[in-house]
Structure formats: structure tokens, C-alpha cells
Amino acid sequence: MCGILFSICGTNQDHPGYGCLQNELFPKLQEATAARGSPDAQDTVHLEVQQMRLSFCASELRLRGDSFIKQPHTDEEGNILCWNGEIFEGLEVGADENDGAKLFERLRGSSSQQDVVRTFAHIEGPYAFLYYHRLTRRLYFGRDPLGRRSLLIHHPDETRPYFLLSSISIGSHPGYSFEELSTEHIHSIDLEMLSASGNVLDLEPCISEISRTVKGVPLPFSQPHPVDRTLPDDPPKTESLDRILPHLASAVDDLIAQLDRSVMLRVRNIPRRKHATGEARVAVFFSGGIDSTMLAFLADRHVDPDEPIDLLNVAFENPRKIAVKVEGNIGGLPKREKKQKLREPLDYSTVKVSYDVPDRLTGLQEVEELRRLCPKRKWNFLEVNIPFEESQSARSTVEALMWPSRTVMDLSLAIALYFAARGVGQIREHPGAEPKPYTSPARVLLNGLGSDELLGGYGRHRTAFKAAGWQAVIDELQLEIDRIPTRNLGRDDRVISSWGKETRHPFLSLSVVNFLARLPVHLKMDPRLESGLGEKLLLRLAARKLGLVEASARKKRAMQFGSHSARMAPGEGDRKGDLLIDS
């Protein structure tokens, strides 16, 4: 996991905007980029191409290979690579090798745009990159097709006449207008053409968008496979998770195999810290739901048996929820009386703050199931309890990290991930034991995101079926895959990596995505069945087959509601998730 920062500006420094970039903005972004890596493995390279000044900055957090590799990667020919990613498939990377170094070696052999496209279309994993090819004076940059790593872009304008790419944000700032870089293409800048103009404001005609396919033919990891559009013809109904119907048996086994491999690729060969034998190297964002429990169970198969696995379970003190408990729901009161109630501070002398939020209760139940099934593993169930004052004091930091995302829902999700990823809380040796302070040392965090999109886990899939049958569900599932790159993965990456940690998404391996996309819809879900059975039916059957009886039957619950990170202050109960946080 690494950080990338890059700028292009003119060598003529008379414009006042350059002073902002050089003296204030770039140093601040450099400092934030450094937080994502090791101080021993970062560097900045400056390059002048005729009338243009290029600055490449990168940091590296060593999660692959035996030794630190300083970034940016450079060679004697003048090629430069800034790499923020992990290669799990498509390019052989040994346990002692650095994937960025291996990729750089492959890219150095490229002689055309199509060679660069082919290289990235044959690797699977989360990534953002920036590559300068000295011979052709071209700059290539992009993100993986699902957008699992952040890369923000600022286009030059009259008051800010410079080009920026950055893994991170420092919040709202007059020096940039950041937006998430599109994953639809690989992007290229013709520096020869730009240098000839002598003006960074002429950048737009020099940027080209290169298709991820070659001659219209998709390559192994160039893009997600389209959803299978076969319409079911009244398939048999599953009556119990204990009995797998014949038409589902093969798909259940294949899903277990696909997920198991995806988890294995994401937890193996994580370097140990010095003098850290027996410490956890892997943690799971853990709610006790089916997605996180499956990942934890499968991780047990591949993590060193002498190491614990940390289960990160976050809970927030939510004054709005407490007020409802103490005073009742004031939503139905007359407007004036409601305003008066909201002005009155809550009397905490009569309240015992509890962190028994829904995700805490299911998490505690589920860790016991894991302990029964995997008794040799030490499971550290980490209770991350966040008082209201602490969450509010961190709010400005989280808002800066998640920028340009800035809705109410963005904040409620980002703040939950921020504190969970920090990994500071308490653990108990057994249920009922006194808690002990504990800080998770794990730097690889598994996240169950993606299963609802791929397997029909949202209520809107059931709604679509009721409105227009199987065809509507198929259309909705295709939309889900199409929307993955534009949703929240870049935001999550910025928030989690601020702690020098990396999130990995086994469900969002393109191998798993493509496997599930190719399956007919009725093998993945059955909206004819009741809630808790029909949604994500295939995953429920797989979990039940593995012995995860309790997890297999749990209904979906969004993280912000399960942890109580949503709408915490009294009076916020009516705030819609898509509202901007400053409105």
C-alpha cells in the first residue's frame, strides 16, 4: 500500500498560483502522502521536460517482499513508476519479491500504448498508478477497473494553472478542485505536445483516454464480465438452508472455492514486523453478519495457526438513540415543543451509556460460533467503543480524508471505518471476563464489501422482482456492477490508509466478480423466498455447508445503522443520507 502525488506546472513561476502549489499545497499533500507509507521508502523526483516541470512523489508501506523498495521506481533510461496497489493474479510475484518492482520491469519493455494496456489488463488486484515512459514522452495513469484504490485529479484552470494527481485529500482547499479519476479508461498525456504549447492550460487536448480492451476484445482483467441474462423458468424453491437442491450444488462448491482462493491470495506472504512473532497480521471488519464471518472463517484456513486474527467491531455512543430511549420519540410532537426538547441538553446522570449496538450483539454471538468451528485459532474480538465527544472531535479529520465525498451517508460510513481501522479498543479472554486494552497491530484488513451487489443482497432487488420479475432483477444486478467503480471504494481507501493500513476486498476480486456475473440469476438469489433466505441465497447455502449455521441466517444490516454511526446528534433523525454535510 502506497501513496501517489504528482504535479505538472510551467517552469515560468510568475503566476501567483504556482506559489500556492510549491510553498503550501504540495508540501501539505506530501506530508499526507507520507502517512500512508514508511519514512524509509519514499522519495520525490523532479523532472523538466522542456517548459514543463514534473514532480513525482510516492511513499511505500511494505506489505509485499522482504525489503523496502524506495518509490518512485526509476531506471537509468529515465522511466518512472509510482505504484499504489497489490498484484494478486496475472503476474508471478514471489514471496520475497516486490510487486511494484516486478510491474516496473514489465512496463519497461513496453513500446506502445497497447503494450501498456495489455500489461494492466493481465493483472488482478487493487491499484492506482502513474507511469512515465521516457522514450515516447508519454505519461500513463489510471485505477483498477473497480476503483479499489484512490486517485484524485485536478485539471488546470486560470487561477490554479497546474495539473495534480493524488491518492489523498486534505479536505476542501482553494488550491484544487479534486474529483475521483474515472476507471473506465487508462489515461495518457502527450508531454511532447504539451511542451510544444508551453502552457499547462493547454493540457486537455494532450490527454487521451485509452480503451482497456485491445481491438474491442476484453482481456482477462480489463473489465468486469457482463451479468448473465438467462431468464429462469420457474426454478425449484429452496425450503431450507440445510438442503442444497441439485441445481445449486455445483455453484455452492464453486463459490466456496472461489472465495477461499481469493482470501488465500490476500492473506498470504504478509511481511512480519521485527520482533512481532505471534502478533496478528490480519484483521477483519467484523459485524457478525454473513459476509464478514465467511471471510474470517476462510482466513483461518490460510493464516499462520500461531497468530491471532483480530475481529474489528465498532460501536458509537449515539445521543439521538439515547434520547429516544430516555424521553421517547419526539418526532410526533408539535414543531415548537420539538424544538424546545432539542435545545434541552440530555441529562446523562440518569443514563448508563451502553455500546450494545446491533453489530456488537451479533458480533459477540458470531465470534462464539467461530470459536466452536475453529477452536485452535485465537480470535481477538476487539470492542472499539467510541464516545460521542471523540467521534465529534475526529469529524473534521474524517471529512478532510473522505473529500471530495461529502454527504451525510459518506460521513456516517467513513467515521465507522476510520475508528475501526485505527484498531484501538478492548478484548476479553472469554465472555464475561474483564476487558483488557488492546491495539490491533494488523495492517491488512479484510472487508466484506461487494457481496450484496454481486449476489442480490439489497432490498431494492426484491422490490425490482415484485415490480417486473426476473428481468428487472438481472437489470438491477448489472447496474450494481456498473456502479461499483463510482461508489465509495476510493473514499474508504483514503480513510483507512490514513492509519498506514490497507483494506482488501475478497468479494471484489475480478475473478470472483466474473465468476458470479456468469452465473444465472436464480443460482445467486431467489426473491420469491422470505427475507433472511432468498437474498444472497448462494452465499447462505455456502455458509451453512461450512457449518456457519447462525451467520447463514442473519439478515443484512447497513454498517452505519449496525454501529450507530449514523445521525448521532439529537435532531438529525430526519437528515437524508444524500444531503451534503455542510447544507
Secondary structure, 3 states (H helix, E strand, C coil): CEEEEEEEEECCCCCHHHHHHHHHHHHHHHHHHHCCCEEEEEEEEEEEECCEEEEEEEEECCCCCCCCCCCCEECCCCCEEEEEECCCECCCCCCCCCHHHHHHHHHHCCCCHHHHHHHHHCCECCEEEEEEECCCCEEEEEECCCCCCCCEEECCCCCCCCEEEECCCCCCCCCCCCEECCCCCEEEEEHHHHHHHCCHHHCHHHEEEECCCECCECCCCCCCCCCCCCCCCCCCCCCCCCCCCHHHHHHHHHHHHHHHHHHHHHHCCCCCCCCCCCCCCEEEECCCCHHHHHHHHHHHHHCCCCCCEEEEEEEECCHHHHHHHHHCCHHHCCHHHHHHHHHCCCCHHHCCCCCCCHHHHHHHHHHHHHHHHCCCCCEEEEEEEECHHHHHHCHHHHHHHHCCCCEHHHHHHHHHHHHHHHCEEEECCCCCCCCEEEECCCCEEECCCCHHHHHCCCHHHHHHHHHHHHHHHHHHHHHHHHHHHHCCHHHHHHHHHCCCCEEECHHHCHHHHHHHHHCCHHHCCCCCCCCCCCCCHHHHHHHHHCCCHHHHCCCCCCHHHHCCCCCCCCCCCCCCCCCECCC
